[in-house]
């Protein structure tokens, strides 16, 4: 990954109280988006980590309700979340869903979904 490459969550903001469904917008600097399976320098695709820790950085990112893959190159998603507190974090993966050698990830944010 190039120096300065950074993923971030545009919205919702850290600490926000939102209603479900929640639209999460992905931001990316100094790096490109390419679908899974497409091997192109300085690109990858987003993975949204919900209520979980970062995965093993040397293995493909898991695919389940806590690790959502956006292999089509999507840059936002609308998801249903239960009322309460939730953590969200972005992690870029390469064409094989493996985090880059210098991981490109956002800060973990905490949101509250209103009843």
C-alpha positions in Angstrom: 0.0 0.0 0.0 1.3 3.5 -0.8 2.3 5.8 2.0 -0.6 8.0 3.0 -3.3 5.5 2.0 -6.1 5.7 4.5 -9.7 4.3 4.9 -12.2 6.1 6.9 -16.0 6.1 7.6 -17.6 9.3 6.2 -20.9 8.6 8.0 -22.2 8.0 10.5 -19.9 10.0 12.8 -18.2 8.4 15.8 -20.6 8.7 18.8 -23.7 9.3 16.6 -27.1 8.1 17.6 -28.9 6.7 14.5 -31.9 4.7 13.5 -31.9 1.4 11.7 -31.4 0.8 8.9 -28.1 2.6 9.0 -26.3 3.8 5.9 -22.5 3.6 6.2 -20.4 5.6 3.7 -16.9 4.5 3.1 -14.0 6.9 2.5 -10.6 6.3 1.0 -7.5 8.4 0.3 -4.4 7.7 -1.8 -5.8 4.3 -2.8 -8.2 2.9 -5.4 -11.2 0.6 -5.3 -11.2 -2.5 -7.5 -13.6 -5.5 -7.3 -12.5 -8.8 -5.7 -10.5 -11.0 -8.1 -9.1 -8.0 -9.9 -5.4 -7.7 -9.3 -4.4 -4.0 -9.9 -1.6 -2.1 -8.1 -2.7 0.3 -5.3 -6.3 -1.0 -5.2 -8.4 -3.2 -3.0 -12.0 -3.5 -1.8 -13.8 -2.6 1.4 -14.7 -4.9 4.3 -16.9 -3.6 7.1 -16.2 -5.0 10.5 -19.3 -4.9 12.8 -19.0 -5.5 16.5 -15.7 -7.5 16.1 -12.0 -7.1 16.3 -9.6 -7.0 13.4 -9.0 -10.4 11.8 -5.7 -12.2 11.3 -3.9 -9.8 9.0 -2.1 -12.7 7.2 -5.3 -14.6 6.2 -8.3 -13.9 4.0 -10.8 -11.7 5.9 -13.7 -13.9 7.2 -17.1 -13.5 5.6 -20.0 -13.6 8.1 -22.4 -11.2 9.9 -19.4 -9.4 11.6 -17.2 -9.2 8.5 -19.1 -7.9 5.5 -17.4 -8.0 2.1 -17.9 -5.4 -0.7 -16.1 -7.3 -3.5 -18.1 -5.5 -6.1 -16.3 -2.3 -5.3 -19.2 -0.7 -3.3 -18.5 2.4 -1.3 -21.5 2.4 1.0 -24.1 0.0 2.5 -27.4 0.2 4.3 -27.6 -2.4 7.1 -30.1 -3.4 9.8 -28.6 -3.1 13.3 -30.4 -4.0 16.5 -30.9 -1.1 19.1 -27.9 -0.5 21.2 -24.2 0.3 20.8 -22.2 -1.0 17.8 -18.7 -0.7 16.6 -17.8 -0.2 13.0 -14.4 -0.4 11.2 -13.3 -0.6 7.6 -10.4 -2.8 6.4 -9.3 -2.9 2.8 -8.5 -6.3 1.3 -6.6 -7.2 -1.9 -8.0 -9.2 -4.8 -7.9 -12.3 -2.5 -9.5 -10.6 0.5 -6.2 -10.5 2.3 -5.3 -7.2 4.2 -2.4 -5.3 2.5 1.1 -5.6 4.0 0.7 -2.1 5.5 -3.0 -2.5 6.4 -5.4 0.2 5.2 -8.1 0.5 7.8 -10.2 3.1 9.5 -10.4 4.0 13.1 -13.0 1.9 15.0 -16.1 4.1 15.7 -18.9 3.5 18.1 -22.5 4.3 17.2 -25.8 3.9 19.1 -28.9 2.7 17.3 -32.0 4.2 18.9 -34.9 2.0 19.9 
